[in-house]
Amino acid sequence: MDQQSTEGWLAVVSVSELMRWLLWHEFMKEYDHLDAWLRLVEEAVSSPNSVHVTYQTAKEEMKKFERLRREAGPRLIQLDSLTRRNRTLTRLFQGTMQARLLSSARECGRRWDDVSAKLQSITGQLQLFVSEWEAFDAQREELAVWLADMDVRLIEVEQLTGNACEKLRQLQVISGPPLCPSQSSSSHPRG
């Protein structure tokens, strides 16, 4: 082999080796970004502030976890890209490097699945809590209006002049509507 062909062969090997390590570097950079996001979310889902919380805290937590779920979409694309790069790199590397690549991609996918499931679960629990609280609050307000209306009617009966029988008849007219505001008024006709 002459010197020119040796130098040419070394140049090809060097370019090939350089490309391989550039791909490795890009893979690791992308992996590190995804790993950092996964660690952040793993920390958030490992200790959600969703037990024994106030309504306001639950709404804030729900917004936080919904934001993390929205961020998860682009991260899934990033994981897919990482998986494709991993396939390419595992063909270029052998031995320890190949095993490390396969292990890191597998672990990243497992962590993604765990985080995604926990985000889904926590967000669902918080949404249920918030919606139940809002339904309860709406019923409470409806009941307060109904009680205020009944109070006004009772005051009107108290102020009636006349005998007790007349007041009782008037009271029966008032008590005709449902006792609970959530019952339909059509099922209880007024006197």
C-alpha positions in Angstrom: 0.0 0.0 0.0 1.5 3.4 -1.0 1.4 6.5 1.2 -1.3 8.2 -0.8 -3.8 5.3 -0.4 -2.9 5.0 3.3 -3.6 8.7 3.8 -6.8 8.4 1.9 -7.9 5.4 3.9 -7.0 7.2 7.2 -9.0 10.3 6.0 -12.1 8.1 5.3 -11.7 6.3 8.6 -11.3 9.6 10.4 -14.3 11.2 8.8 -16.3 8.0 9.5 -15.1 8.0 13.1 -15.8 11.8 13.4 -19.4 11.4 12.1 -20.0 8.5 14.5 -18.9 10.6 17.5 -20.8 13.7 16.3 -23.9 11.5 16.2 -23.1 10.2 19.6 -22.7 13.8 20.9 -26.0 14.9 19.4 -27.8 11.9 20.9 -26.4 12.6 24.3 -27.3 16.2 24.2 -30.9 15.4 23.3 -31.0 12.6 25.9 -29.7 15.1 28.6 -32.5 17.5 27.7 -35.2 14.9 27.9 -33.6 13.4 31.1 -33.7 16.8 32.7 -37.4 17.3 31.9 -38.2 13.8 33.0 -36.4 14.4 36.4 -38.4 17.6 36.8 -41.7 15.9 36.1 -40.8 12.8 38.2 -40.2 15.1 41.1 -43.6 16.9 40.6 -45.6 13.7 40.3 -43.8 12.0 43.2 -45.2 14.5 45.7 -48.3 16.1 44.3 -50.0 18.5 46.6 -53.4 17.0 45.9 -54.4 15.4 49.2 -56.2 17.5 51.8 -55.9 20.7 49.8 -58.1 23.7 49.5 -60.1 24.4 46.3 -57.7 27.2 45.3 -54.7 25.0 45.8 -56.3 22.2 43.8 -57.0 24.6 40.9 -53.4 25.8 41.0 -52.1 22.2 41.1 -54.5 21.2 38.3 -53.1 24.1 36.1 -49.5 23.0 36.9 -50.2 19.4 35.9 -52.2 20.3 32.8 -49.2 22.5 31.7 -46.9 19.5 32.3 -49.3 17.3 30.2 -49.2 19.9 27.4 -45.4 19.9 27.5 -45.4 16.1 27.4 -46.6 16.1 23.7 -43.4 17.7 22.3 -41.4 15.5 24.7 -42.9 12.4 23.2 -41.8 13.6 19.8 -38.3 14.2 21.3 -38.4 10.6 22.7 -39.3 9.2 19.3 -36.5 11.2 17.7 -34.1 9.9 20.4 -35.3 6.3 19.7 -34.6 6.7 16.0 -31.1 8.1 16.6 -30.5 5.3 19.1 -31.3 2.7 16.3 -28.8 4.4 14.0 -26.1 4.6 16.7 -26.5 1.0 17.8 -25.6 -0.1 14.3 -22.5 2.1 14.4 -21.2 1.2 17.9 -20.4 -2.2 19.3 -19.8 -3.7 22.7 -20.1 -1.4 25.8 -21.2 1.7 23.8 -24.0 -0.3 22.1 -25.2 -1.7 25.4 -25.1 1.7 27.0 -27.2 3.2 24.1 -29.7 0.4 24.3 -30.0 0.7 28.1 -30.4 4.5 28.1 -33.1 4.4 25.5 -35.0 1.6 27.2 -34.7 3.4 30.6 -35.9 6.7 29.0 -38.9 5.0 27.5 -39.8 3.3 30.8 -39.5 6.6 32.7 -41.6 8.3 30.0 -44.4 5.7 30.4 -44.4 6.1 34.2 -44.5 9.9 34.1 -47.2 9.9 31.5 -49.4 7.6 33.5 -48.9 9.5 36.7 -49.6 12.8 35.0 -52.8 11.4 33.6 -53.9 10.0 37.0 -53.1 13.1 39.0 -54.7 15.5 36.5 -57.8 13.4 36.5 -58.1 13.3 40.3 -57.6 17.1 40.5 -60.2 17.7 37.7 -62.7 15.5 39.6 -62.0 17.3 42.9 -62.4 20.8 41.3 -65.6 19.9 39.4 -67.1 18.3 42.5 -66.2 21.4 44.6 -67.7 23.7 42.0 -70.9 21.6 41.8 -71.1 21.7 45.6 -70.5 25.5 45.6 -73.3 26.0 43.0 -75.7 23.9 45.1 -74.7 25.9 48.2 -75.5 29.2 46.5 -78.8 27.8 45.1 -79.7 26.7 48.6 -78.8 30.1 50.1 -81.1 31.8 47.6 -83.9 29.4 48.4 -83.5 29.8 52.2 -83.5 33.6 51.8 -86.7 33.3 49.8 -88.3 31.1 52.4 -87.2 33.6 55.1 -89.0 36.4 53.3 -92.1 34.3 52.9 -92.2 33.3 56.6 -91.8 37.0 57.6 -94.8 37.8 55.4 -96.8 35.1 57.1 -95.7 36.4 60.5 -96.9 39.9 59.6 -100.3 38.7 58.5 -103.1 39.9 60.7 -105.9 37.5 61.5 -106.4 34.4 63.4 -104.1 31.3 63.6 -106.2 29.3 61.0 -105.7 32.0 58.4 -101.9 32.1 59.1 -101.8 28.3 58.8 -103.6 28.3 55.4 -101.1 30.9 54.2 -98.2 28.8 55.6 -99.5 25.8 53.6 -99.5 27.8 50.4 -95.9 28.8 51.1 -94.8 25.2 52.1 -96.2 23.9 48.8 -93.0 24.3 46.8 -90.3 21.7 47.2 -88.4 21.6 50.4 -85.1 21.3 48.5 -84.3 23.7 45.7 -82.9 20.9 43.5 -86.3 19.2 43.3 -88.4 20.3 40.4 -91.2 22.8 41.1 -93.5 21.0 38.7 -93.8 18.0 40.9 -95.1 20.0 43.8 -98.0 22.4 42.8 -98.5 25.4 44.8 -101.7 25.5 46.9 
